[in-house]
Amino acid sequence: MKLNPAPPDPTQQVIFNWMPVIFTFMLASFPAGLVIYWAWNNTLSVTQQSIIMRKHGAKIELWDNIRGMFGKRSAPARQDNQPKKLEGKKQKA
């Protein structure tokens, strides 16, 4: 969940931040096979999303987001959808 940018709604941010903790306690009483499946599935999902994001040139903010949870908060990533201008070259209109 930390790969994705934070949702704009503060309520969703709180829910998404607490979901891993809640799932940890919910799964504590489940059979070991189910917990292994859940952990492996999440690992594969994070890996898959990282590969796809890297392939499309998107910044992977996983470590920035995790660091922000435990320490100094870094400035939020710029999220504009404007194309980057090429310096020294003219863009076609």
N, C-alpha and C positions, 0 to 999 in steps of 0.2 A: 504494500500500500504506500510505502514511502517513495516508490518510483514516480508516482503520480504527483502533480502539483496539488497543493492544499486546496480543498474546496472553498469557495467564497463564503459559504454560510458557516458562521461560527459553531452552530449546533452540530453540523456534520463534521467539522474539524475535531470537536471533542469526542464524538462517537467513533470516528476513524482512529483517533489516537488511543482509545481505550479498548478497541476490539481485540487486538492481539493478547492483551492481558486477560480479558474475559474468556477468550477461547482457550487460553492456557489452563485456567481453572475448570472450564467446562470439560475439556478433554482429559483432565487428570484422572478421572474415574473410568474412562473408556478403555476398552481392550488395547493392548500394545500395538496390534496390527493396524488398528484404525488411526492411532496417533502417528505411526510410521508412515502410513499412506498420506495423511494430512500434511506432515512435514515435508515429505518427498514431493508431493504435488505442488506445494507452495514454492519449494526450491526450484522446481522445473518452471513454474510460471514466472518467477522473478527472472530466471535466466533467459527464458523465451522473450519476455518483454524487453530486457536489456539488449538482446541481440537485434530485435526489430527496431528499437529506438536508435541504436548505433548505426544500423544500416541506413536509416532515413536521416541521419545527421542531427537527431534531437539530443539535447543535453540530458544525460542521465543524472538525476539529482538525488540518488539514493543516499550516498554518503553525506552529502550536504544536509539532507533532511534528518538523518540519524544524528549527526553532530548537533544540529539545531535543537533536538529534543533534550540533549544532555548538557549542552554548554551554551556558549555565546551564540546568539542567533545571527546568522549571516543575512545579508540583504537579499530580499526575494529576487528570484530570477526574472529577468526582463521578458515579458511575454507579449511582444508585439508581432503582428503578422505581416509587417511591412517587409518587402524584399530588401536585402542588403544592397547598398550601392557599391559599385565597383570604383575604387579610388583610382584616379589617373585615366580612367576610360569613360567615355560618354555612354549613357544608356539610351537605347532606342525608345522613342516615345510611343 
